[in-house]
Amino acid sequence: MAQKEIKLLQQQIDKLYTSDFELAPWKKYTVVLLERIFGPGTEKIRMINELDFEFSSWSLRDASGNESYEERSIKEAQEILQAAIDELKVFGLPDNSKKDQTKEALLALLNCLLDELKGSQVKQLKAILSSGDSKIEKKRKMREMLQSLGETGAVEVLTNMLFLPETQAVLLK
């Protein structure tokens, strides 16, 4: 079972009730833990990032008369982490091997593309990606650069990408 992970999450719950509790550093640390345990982009991380002690008109309207908004936010944080602990107890650690396979396939695809480009084209691609241009302008410039490969070059790149073992492993699942 995921005892170490459960212990770390329980420590984060305990920190919610210390006298020197500060939300911003707690959230950052908690997000790092949750990303490590469940992977990036999970719903738990989104919910933690949305926690706030700000007294907006919505929070004032939604807060009950029996507890402060800060207390409600702390309880919500505790519930999120308790749900994560319960999930680990019942289901164990998530299987991130599928995510790793997808990441490997993406890296292999990128390497395949980079292998087909000339050094000057790779430099041009990096310059386009790191420029301050809009997304639309970056796409236009990339399209022009890839068109310079010609139809045969583009077809060759795509064919090589589709024949990569990593790509086939993802496609044939």
C-alpha positions, 0 to 999 in steps of 0.5 A: 500500500501507499503508506508513505504517500498517505503519511505525507498527505496526512501531514498536509492535513495536520498543517491546516490546523497549525497556528502559523498556517499560510495558504499559499506555501501550503498549496504549492507544497500540496500540489507538488505532492499530488502531482508526484502521487497522481500525476499532473492535471488531476482534479485534486490539483485543480481543486487545491489551486482554487482554494482561497481565503479571499472574501469576494462577494460570492464567498460572502454570499455563500458562507454560512453564518456559523463559520468563517470563509477561511474555516470553510476553505480549510475544511474543503482542503481537508476533504480534498486530501482525505479523499486522496488518502481514501483513494490510495487506501482503496485503490493503491497508487495509480498506474502511471505506466500508460502515461509514461508510454504516451510520453515516450511515444511523444518524445520518439515522434519529436525526435523523429521529426528533429532527425529529418530536419536540417540543423538550420531548420531546427534552429528556425523551429526553436526561434519560432517557438520561443518568439513572442509572436501570437499562436496563429503567427507561430503556426503560420511560420511553422507551416512555412518551414515544414512546407519547405521540406516538400511533399516527399519530405513531409510524407517521409517524416510522417511515415517514419513517425508511424513506424516507430515502435512507441507510436505503434504501441500506443496506436495498437492498444 
